[in-house]
Amino acid sequence: MAATTRTTDRGTAYFPQLAAERLDIALCRASAAVARAADVHATEEGLGVGQHLVLQMLDAVGPCSQQTLSEELRIDRSVMVGICDDLEQAGYVRRERNPRDRRSYAVTITDSGRRRLAQAQALIPAFLEDTFQVLTPDERGQLSVILAKLLQAGAGGPR
């Protein structure tokens, strides 16, 4: 997750100055770096980030519509269809008519999906340790609190 910084002709690095002045830019770049690391990890693991999130949510809250999964996980609906198709084809979820709304499908995690999720979850601590190794445990906790505040505010929560 090392950041590359190009120097100008004068020998000074511009991006660190920009990031210090523009918190939004720094956060976007850090987010992109973590997302790239997560994608690499997911590719090596064989279970996409979106697939992992869907299995994790289904395991935690039970059957959900694709729309609910899409809204809660902030994954575009068209992308969610492909994720659920792939998970269903792999036998990790099944789609059944939603008993509360016959126009939609309830996506349910299977026993095979739970086993696959457990395998993926077991690798997360090492991934997080590697990705956030430049931060102390205290800094990681602070970052978590700060990000939660930003996400809550972005979701219409208190500012």
C-alpha positions, 0 to 999 in steps of 0.5 A, a space after each residue: 500500500 505504499 504511495 508513490 510520489 513523483 517529484 517535480 523538476 524542482 525536486 519537491 513532491 507535490 502530492 503530499 502537499 496537495 493531500 495535506 491541503 485537501 482531505 477529500 483528495 487524501 481520503 479518495 486516494 487512500 480509499 482507492 489504495 485499500 480497494 486495490 489491495 482488497 481486489 488483489 486479495 479477493 482475486 487470490 482468494 477466489 471470492 470477490 469483495 462484493 460476493 464476500 459482503 453479500 455472504 456476510 450480510 446474508 449470514 448476519 441478517 438472514 434472507 434479503 431481497 437483492 434490492 435490500 442487499 444493494 441498498 445496504 451494501 451500497 452496490 449498484 443494483 445491476 452489479 448486485 444481479 451479477 454478484 447474486 448470479 455468480 453466488 447462486 451458480 457456485 451454490 453459495 446462495 439460493 433465490 426464492 420468491 420472497 414470502 413478504 413480496 411475491 414480486 421479488 426474490 429473497 436471497 438466502 445463504 446456503 450451508 456451502 455459502 456459510 462454509 465458503 464465508 468462514 474460509 474467507 473470513 479466516 484470511 481477513 485478519 492477515 489481510 487487514 494487518 498487511 494493509 494497515 501495517 503503517 498504522 498503530 493499533 490505536 491509530 486504526 481504532 481512531 480511523 475506524 471511529 472517524 470513518 464511521 462518523 463520516 459514513 453516518 453523516 453521509 447517510 443522513 445521520 447527525 453532523 
